Amino acid sequence: MKQIIYLFRHGETELNLKGRYQGELDSALTLDGIEQVTNNAKLLKMLIDDPKEWELISSPLGRAQQSINIICDVLGFDKSTVIKDDRLKEVSVGKWAGLTIKEIEMSWPDLLENTNSYNWYFNSPNGESYDSVVERVSEWLQFIQNKEKVIVMSHGLTGRIIRGVFRDLAKDQALILEVSQNTFFKLTDKQIERYCSEYDEFY
């Protein structure tokens, strides 16, 4: 069996727009976010065959649910068939949830020492560690190994780690992977293809 996974990130949210880190908080999609997901869904519709052959799995967080519902509308899926899976949630940033990077720097400057723009999330008080996220997404990938065709809605940082685990990448390699909301990814045979809806093309 050749497994195919299409992996999506939710569209832009109000907190994204304000530069506030969400973690497991939530906020609605912006108008641009709705357009991003709609465009991604239209491109996906060109790529897949019979929608009935696909299973949909999503993070239970509201922004992911709003995004997967848009995909259902465009592709003609029954929204009630979407499976919610906690293992696809965004990485928890603990006490930093809802804050901007400037607010974090002011209150916890010591916790940002010797970090970079990709790994600082994992120093958050009461947040998740990188290893714990790897464990839960690895468990999820194992759980779906017998599912042939899967469409998945997750989040920016979690999506990076899913792709990193899928490709057996080191932490530093996984954390620099792209997280654009105009793109999605096809995972199959240990290979990852990138699709971009912003320019109505994929490569």
C-alpha positions as a Markdown table, in Angstrom:
| # | Residue | x | y | z |
|---|---|---|---|---|
| 1 | Met | 0.0 | 0.0 | 0.0 |
| 2 | Lys | 1.3 | 3.4 | -1.0 |
| 3 | Gln | 0.2 | 5.9 | 1.6 |
| 4 | Ile | -0.5 | 9.5 | 0.7 |
| 5 | Ile | -0.8 | 12.3 | 3.3 |
| 6 | Tyr | -1.8 | 15.9 | 2.5 |
| 7 | Leu | -0.7 | 18.0 | 5.4 |
| 8 | Phe | -2.2 | 21.5 | 5.9 |
| 9 | Arg | -1.7 | 24.4 | 8.3 |
| 10 | His | -4.7 | 26.5 | 9.3 |
| 11 | Gly | -5.2 | 29.9 | 7.8 |
| 12 | Glu | -4.1 | 33.2 | 9.3 |
| 13 | Thr | -5.8 | 34.1 | 12.5 |
| 14 | Glu | -6.5 | 37.3 | 14.4 |
| 15 | Leu | -3.7 | 36.5 | 16.9 |
| 16 | Asn | -1.3 | 35.7 | 14.0 |
| 17 | Leu | -2.1 | 39.1 | 12.6 |
| 18 | Lys | -1.2 | 40.7 | 16.0 |
| 19 | Gly | 2.0 | 38.8 | 16.3 |
| 20 | Arg | 0.8 | 36.9 | 19.4 |
| 21 | Tyr | 1.8 | 33.3 | 19.9 |
| 22 | Gln | -1.2 | 31.1 | 20.2 |
| 23 | Gly | 0.0 | 27.7 | 21.3 |
| 24 | Glu | -3.3 | 26.0 | 22.5 |
| 25 | Leu | -5.2 | 29.3 | 22.6 |
| 26 | Asp | -7.6 | 30.1 | 19.8 |
| 27 | Ser | -8.8 | 32.9 | 17.6 |
| 28 | Ala | -10.9 | 33.1 | 14.5 |
| 29 | Leu | -9.4 | 33.1 | 10.9 |
| 30 | Thr | -9.0 | 36.5 | 9.3 |
| 31 | Leu | -10.5 | 37.2 | 5.9 |
| 32 | Asp | -7.1 | 36.5 | 4.4 |
| 33 | Gly | -6.9 | 33.3 | 6.4 |
| 34 | Ile | -10.2 | 32.2 | 5.0 |
| 35 | Glu | -9.0 | 33.0 | 1.5 |
| 36 | Gln | -5.7 | 31.1 | 2.1 |
| 37 | Val | -7.5 | 27.9 | 3.1 |
| 38 | Thr | -10.0 | 28.3 | 0.3 |
| 39 | Asn | -7.2 | 28.6 | -2.3 |
| 40 | Asn | -5.4 | 25.6 | -0.8 |
| 41 | Ala | -8.6 | 23.6 | -1.0 |
| 42 | Lys | -9.2 | 24.5 | -4.6 |
| 43 | Leu | -5.7 | 23.3 | -5.5 |
| 44 | Leu | -6.1 | 20.1 | -3.5 |
| 45 | Lys | -9.4 | 19.5 | -5.4 |
| 46 | Met | -7.3 | 19.4 | -8.6 |
| 47 | Leu | -4.9 | 16.8 | -7.1 |
| 48 | Ile | -7.1 | 14.2 | -5.6 |
| 49 | Asp | -9.5 | 11.7 | -7.1 |
| 50 | Asp | -12.7 | 10.5 | -5.5 |
| 51 | Pro | -13.2 | 12.5 | -2.2 |
| 52 | Lys | -14.9 | 9.4 | -0.7 |
| 53 | Glu | -11.6 | 7.6 | -0.8 |
| 54 | Trp | -10.0 | 10.1 | 1.7 |
| 55 | Glu | -10.0 | 10.3 | 5.4 |
| 56 | Leu | -9.9 | 13.7 | 7.1 |
| 57 | Ile | -8.1 | 14.2 | 10.4 |
| 58 | Ser | -7.7 | 17.5 | 12.2 |
| 59 | Ser | -6.5 | 19.2 | 15.4 |
| 60 | Pro | -9.4 | 19.9 | 17.6 |
| 61 | Leu | -8.5 | 23.5 | 18.1 |
| 62 | Gly | -11.0 | 26.0 | 16.7 |
| 63 | Arg | -8.8 | 27.6 | 14.0 |
| 64 | Ala | -8.0 | 24.1 | 12.6 |
| 65 | Gln | -11.6 | 23.1 | 12.8 |
| 66 | Gln | -12.6 | 26.3 | 10.9 |
| 67 | Ser | -10.0 | 25.6 | 8.3 |
| 68 | Ile | -10.9 | 21.9 | 7.8 |
| 69 | Asn | -14.6 | 22.9 | 7.5 |
| 70 | Ile | -13.6 | 25.2 | 4.6 |
| 71 | Ile | -11.8 | 22.3 | 2.9 |
| 72 | Cys | -14.9 | 20.1 | 3.4 |
| 73 | Asp | -17.1 | 22.8 | 1.8 |
| 74 | Val | -14.8 | 23.1 | -1.3 |
| 75 | Leu | -14.3 | 19.4 | -1.8 |
| 76 | Gly | -17.8 | 18.3 | -0.9 |
| 77 | Phe | -16.8 | 16.3 | 2.2 |
| 78 | Asp | -19.3 | 15.5 | 5.0 |
| 79 | Lys | -18.0 | 17.6 | 8.0 |
| 80 | Ser | -19.3 | 15.0 | 10.5 |
| 81 | Thr | -16.7 | 12.5 | 9.2 |
| 82 | Val | -13.7 | 14.6 | 10.2 |
| 83 | Ile | -11.7 | 12.9 | 13.0 |
| 84 | Lys | -10.4 | 15.1 | 15.8 |
| 85 | Asp | -7.0 | 14.1 | 17.2 |
| 86 | Asp | -5.3 | 15.8 | 20.1 |
| 87 | Arg | -1.9 | 14.7 | 18.8 |
| 88 | Leu | -2.2 | 17.3 | 16.0 |
| 89 | Lys | -2.7 | 20.2 | 18.4 |
| 90 | Glu | -0.2 | 23.1 | 18.2 |
| 91 | Val | 2.8 | 23.0 | 20.5 |
| 92 | Ser | 1.9 | 24.4 | 23.9 |
| 93 | Val | 3.9 | 27.5 | 24.8 |
| 94 | Gly | 2.7 | 27.5 | 28.4 |
| 95 | Lys | 2.7 | 30.9 | 30.1 |
| 96 | Trp | 3.8 | 32.5 | 26.8 |
| 97 | Ala | 0.5 | 31.8 | 25.1 |
| 98 | Gly | -1.1 | 35.1 | 23.9 |
| 99 | Leu | 2.0 | 37.1 | 24.2 |
| 100 | Thr | 4.2 | 38.9 | 21.7 |
| 101 | Ile | 7.9 | 38.2 | 21.5 |
| 102 | Lys | 8.6 | 41.7 | 23.0 |
| 103 | Glu | 6.4 | 40.9 | 26.0 |
| 104 | Ile | 8.2 | 37.6 | 26.4 |
| 105 | Glu | 11.7 | 39.2 | 26.2 |
| 106 | Met | 10.7 | 41.7 | 28.9 |
| 107 | Ser | 9.5 | 39.2 | 31.4 |
| 108 | Trp | 11.7 | 36.1 | 30.7 |
| 109 | Pro | 15.0 | 37.4 | 29.2 |
| 110 | Asp | 17.0 | 34.6 | 30.8 |
| 111 | Leu | 14.9 | 31.9 | 29.1 |
| 112 | Leu | 15.7 | 33.3 | 25.7 |
| 113 | Glu | 19.4 | 33.2 | 26.1 |
| 114 | Asn | 21.3 | 31.0 | 23.7 |
| 115 | Thr | 18.1 | 30.4 | 21.6 |
| 116 | Asn | 17.3 | 31.3 | 18.1 |
| 117 | Ser | 14.1 | 32.3 | 16.2 |
| 118 | Tyr | 13.3 | 28.6 | 15.6 |
| 119 | Asn | 13.8 | 26.9 | 19.0 |
| 120 | Trp | 12.9 | 29.4 | 21.6 |
| 121 | Tyr | 9.4 | 28.1 | 21.9 |
| 122 | Phe | 10.6 | 25.1 | 23.9 |
| 123 | Asn | 12.0 | 27.2 | 26.7 |
| 124 | Ser | 8.5 | 28.4 | 27.7 |
| 125 | Pro | 7.4 | 28.0 | 31.4 |
| 126 | Asn | 5.0 | 25.0 | 31.6 |
| 127 | Gly | 5.2 | 24.5 | 27.8 |
| 128 | Glu | 5.9 | 21.3 | 25.8 |
| 129 | Ser | 9.4 | 20.0 | 25.2 |
| 130 | Tyr | 10.5 | 19.2 | 21.7 |
| 131 | Asp | 10.9 | 15.5 | 22.6 |
| 132 | Ser | 7.3 | 15.3 | 23.9 |
| 133 | Val | 6.0 | 16.7 | 20.7 |
| 134 | Val | 8.1 | 14.3 | 18.7 |
| 135 | Glu | 6.7 | 11.5 | 20.8 |
| 136 | Arg | 3.0 | 12.4 | 20.2 |
| 137 | Val | 3.4 | 13.0 | 16.4 |
| 138 | Ser | 5.4 | 9.8 | 16.0 |
| 139 | Glu | 2.6 | 8.0 | 17.8 |
| 140 | Trp | 0.1 | 9.7 | 15.4 |
| 141 | Leu | 2.1 | 8.7 | 12.3 |
| 142 | Gln | 2.2 | 5.1 | 13.6 |
| 143 | Phe | -1.6 | 5.2 | 14.3 |
| 144 | Ile | -2.4 | 6.2 | 10.6 |
| 145 | Gln | 0.1 | 3.9 | 9.0 |
| 146 | Asn | -2.6 | 1.6 | 7.6 |
| 147 | Lys | -4.7 | 4.5 | 6.3 |
| 148 | Glu | -4.1 | 4.9 | 2.5 |
| 149 | Lys | -5.3 | 8.4 | 1.8 |
| 150 | Val | -5.3 | 11.0 | 4.5 |
| 151 | Ile | -6.0 | 14.8 | 4.5 |
| 152 | Val | -4.6 | 16.4 | 7.7 |
| 153 | Met | -5.1 | 19.8 | 9.3 |
| 154 | Ser | -2.6 | 20.8 | 11.9 |
| 155 | His | -0.5 | 23.9 | 12.9 |
| 156 | Gly | 2.7 | 25.7 | 12.0 |
| 157 | Leu | 5.2 | 24.3 | 14.6 |
| 158 | Thr | 3.5 | 20.9 | 14.9 |
| 159 | Gly | 3.4 | 20.6 | 11.1 |
| 160 | Arg | 7.2 | 21.2 | 11.0 |
| 161 | Ile | 7.8 | 18.5 | 13.5 |
| 162 | Ile | 5.5 | 16.0 | 11.7 |
| 163 | Arg | 7.5 | 16.6 | 8.5 |
| 164 | Gly | 10.7 | 16.3 | 10.5 |
| 165 | Val | 9.7 | 13.0 | 12.0 |
| 166 | Phe | 8.4 | 11.7 | 8.6 |
| 167 | Arg | 11.8 | 12.4 | 7.0 |
| 168 | Asp | 13.9 | 11.4 | 10.1 |
| 169 | Leu | 15.4 | 14.9 | 10.3 |
| 170 | Ala | 17.4 | 16.2 | 13.2 |
| 171 | Lys | 15.8 | 18.8 | 15.5 |
| 172 | Asp | 17.7 | 21.8 | 13.9 |
| 173 | Gln | 16.7 | 20.7 | 10.4 |
| 174 | Ala | 13.0 | 20.1 | 11.3 |
| 175 | Leu | 12.5 | 23.5 | 13.1 |
| 176 | Ile | 13.6 | 25.5 | 10.0 |
| 177 | Leu | 11.0 | 23.9 | 7.7 |
| 178 | Glu | 8.6 | 26.3 | 6.0 |
| 179 | Val | 5.3 | 27.1 | 7.7 |
| 180 | Ser | 3.6 | 29.4 | 5.1 |
| 181 | Gln | -0.2 | 29.4 | 5.2 |
| 182 | Asn | -0.3 | 29.5 | 1.3 |
| 183 | Thr | 1.3 | 26.1 | 1.1 |
| 184 | Phe | 0.6 | 22.5 | 1.9 |
| 185 | Phe | 2.6 | 19.3 | 1.6 |
| 186 | Lys | 2.2 | 15.8 | 0.2 |
| 187 | Leu | 4.0 | 13.1 | 2.3 |
| 188 | Thr | 4.6 | 9.8 | 0.6 |
| 189 | Asp | 7.4 | 7.2 | 0.4 |
| 190 | Lys | 9.6 | 9.3 | 2.8 |
| 191 | Gln | 9.4 | 12.1 | 0.2 |
| 192 | Ile | 7.7 | 15.5 | 0.7 |
| 193 | Glu | 6.3 | 17.6 | -2.1 |
| 194 | Arg | 5.4 | 21.3 | -1.6 |
| 195 | Tyr | 2.3 | 22.8 | -3.2 |
| 196 | Cys | 1.7 | 26.6 | -3.3 |
| 197 | Ser | -1.8 | 28.0 | -3.9 |
| 198 | Glu | -0.7 | 31.6 | -3.8 |
| 199 | Tyr | 0.5 | 31.6 | -7.4 |
| 200 | Asp | -1.9 | 28.8 | -8.6 |
| 201 | Glu | 1.1 | 26.5 | -9.1 |
| 202 | Phe | 2.8 | 23.7 | -7.3 |
| 203 | Tyr | 6.3 | 22.4 | -7.2 |
